[in-house]
Amino acid sequence: MFSYRHAFHAGNHADVLKHVVLSATLRYLVQKETALSILDIHAGCGLYRLDGDYARTSSESQQGIQQLLASRRAAPDSPVAAAVAGYLDILQAYNPGMADGGSPRIYPGSPAIMQHFLRPQDQMQLFELQPADMRALEGNMANLPLARRTHVWHEDGFNGCLRFLPPPSRRALVLCDPSYELKSDYAQVVRWLDAALTRFATGTYLIWYPIIPRPEAHELPRKLKTLARQAGKSWLHATLSIKSGVQSGVHIPGEKVKRGGMAASGVVVINPPYTLHAELKDALPQLRDWMGQDHLAGFHLEKSPDHG
Ligand SMILES: C[S@@+](CC[C@H](N)C(=O)[O-])C[C@H]1O[C@@H](n2cnc3c(N)ncnc32)[C@H](O)[C@@H]1O
């Protein structure tokens, strides 16, 4: 337990996919004045250094955000898909030097992306179990605007988030992004979504998962879509692969799996904004083209029949 440290992986292709979907979803949700509850049940540190020891050990961002930026620089006249442009604007807000062509040194994790959209009427609940990451998260969030609207909990996010559902305003976005270190994590995600939908069926739930050769990972999106269907709710499912699926990554100290070898990942969104499918239809080919490493790079996008 707790061998996973997201600092080794920050800014990789899976983060890019997840954070493009997260930022596009939040941009839509904050268009309405009514208060929004934002919950990140596996928060990590919030902010990461791309030039620090962790990132250098794995160099995963080289095949993720750094590759995306290099491809964009190589084609300055190509139009940027709205969801990708919105995500890059947030990256630039944390890295003002990028405006002059500099490389990003800070990578905003999901709590920092959420904080970018936070308004005085909203509130954010962040859960993190790893003690050192939880302390880093507290420090990082305390320095950002609207810190008093942000609460950091050192507890299990699967259970902890349920006491905030449904929120008083009946509007919430919940991100579920566990490290999937244990085989049992997959079943826990399914049990959690079932419990969350039972309490609050109209919330927007964003669940990230790795695409790796493991039956539990393969079955997870189907199980999540089934839960949404049973609750009578719409869903969207997006995947992105940047290369062939060979597990060739570096071995991260303390971790059992060679994570750098993960070639693909996916996101399931329950009750997505009706605009999200069209936005991802534009964004996913660009992510594939700008981060893809071989001819097996690709994407997949599907939605429930009732999604806009
Ligand atoms: C993939 S990382 C999160 C990355 C973050 N969501 C982002 O996008 O920037 C998963 C995090 O969840 C934490 N974690 C694992 N199990 C947890 C649990 N049951 N409750 C809360 N945090 C947990 C891990 O310590 C790790 O920091």
The ligand as an ORCA input file, in Angstrom:
! r2SCAN-3c Opt
* xyz 0 1
  C      -3.402      8.554     -9.918
  S      -3.032      9.372     -8.431
  C      -4.039     10.804     -8.466
  C      -3.688     11.820     -9.492
  C      -4.561     13.046     -9.486
  N      -5.981     12.683     -9.482
  C      -4.281     13.914    -10.700
  O      -4.903     13.690    -11.757
  O      -3.458     14.825    -10.587
  C      -3.890      8.414     -7.226
  C      -3.730      8.932     -5.817
  O      -4.703      8.320     -4.999
  C      -4.122      8.055     -3.717
  N      -4.974      7.010     -3.120
  C      -4.955      5.664     -3.329
  N      -5.994      5.067     -2.718
  C      -6.718      6.056     -2.125
  C      -7.938      6.075     -1.389
  N      -8.608      4.950     -1.131
  N      -8.415      7.270     -0.964
  C      -7.741      8.419     -1.223
  N      -6.568      8.468     -1.934
  C      -6.077      7.296     -2.376
  C      -2.711      7.670     -4.028
  O      -1.873      7.874     -2.903
  C      -2.375      8.619     -5.196
  O      -1.800      9.815     -4.739
*
